[in-house]
């Protein structure tokens, strides 16, 4: 895995809606945020996810999806320059998977405190 010092930039679009009876969606309600990460940080994330994925207690389907995204990131990092689109999509999928796993762990802790 080649580690380059060149950052990867990803642009995120966020829509924020507070309590209101009159909500308008349009350009004035979006916020562009550029997130930059170094390739070696992304490589470390891939390594950490690989080493600790069993701790998330994912079902077979979610584990397969997580492993596929980790493999996509690993393959992308092996190339010349990581593709921000691949990084963004794999990151979103991994976030959904880990958010679900963490939510399940918290629900278990709340309903079965003796487990912890």
N, C-alpha and C positions, 0 to 999 in steps of 0.2 A: 504494500500500500504506500503510495507516494504521498508525502506530506508537504504541501506547498503553503507558503505564507500568505497567499492571495485570499482575501475574504470572499465569502459567498453572500450576495445581497438578495434578499427576498422582500418583496413589497406586499404588505398585508392591507386589506381593506376592511374597515370595521364600521358597522352602523350601530350607533348608540341611540336607544329609545328609552326615555324616562316615562314615568306615569303621566299620561296625557290623554285627553279625549279627542285631540286633534293632532294626529301624527302625519307628517308629510315626509315621504321618502324622496330624496333627490341628492344632487351633488353637494349641497350644503350640509348634508348629514353624514358625509363620509370623512374618514380620516386616513390618510396614507401614512404608513409607518414603515420605514426601511430598517430591517434587522440585518446586521452583518455578523457573520461568525467566521472564524478561521477554520481552515480545512482540518487542522490537527484537533480542534475541539469537536468537530463533527465525527472524526475518526474515533475519538475517545468515547463519544456517545454511542456509536455503533458497537464498540467493544464492551461497554458497560451493559447495554441492552442485551447483547449476546450472552454475557456472563451471568446476568441476573434475571433473565426472562422466566425461568422456572419459578422464581419467587412470586410471580404475579398470579399463579394458579389459573392460567387461562384455559378455557375449554379447547378441545382439539382444533376447531375451526378458527378461533381467534389466534391460537398459537401458530397455526399454519399461515395466517395472514400476516402476523408480526414477523415471522421468519422470512416471508417473501419480501416484505418492505426492508428488512435489515439487509437481505441479500442484494436488493436493488441499490441501496445506499453504498454497500461495500463495493459493488461493481462500478458504480459511478465514481467513487473515490479513487479507484484504481486507474482511471483515465487521466487524460491531460488536465482537464479543469472540470470540476463538478458542475452539472447542469442544474441551475436553480429551480427549474420546473420539476425535475425528478426529486430533488431534495425537499421542495415544498410539499409535493403530493405524498411522498413517503412519510414526511414528518406529520402531516395532517392525519394520515391513517394511523400511524403509531400513537399519536396523541389520543385519538378516539378509543383505541384499544386500551391504552394504559389508563385513561380516565375511567373507562368502564370497570376495569379491574380494581382500581383504587376505590371507586364508589362501592363495589361489592364488598371489599375488605372493610370499609367504614360501616356499611350496613350490618355486616356480621358482628363487628365490634359493638355496635349500638344495641343489637337485639340479643346478642349472646356474649355478655361481658366475661363470662367464665372462660371463653376460648382464649382470651388475651391474658 
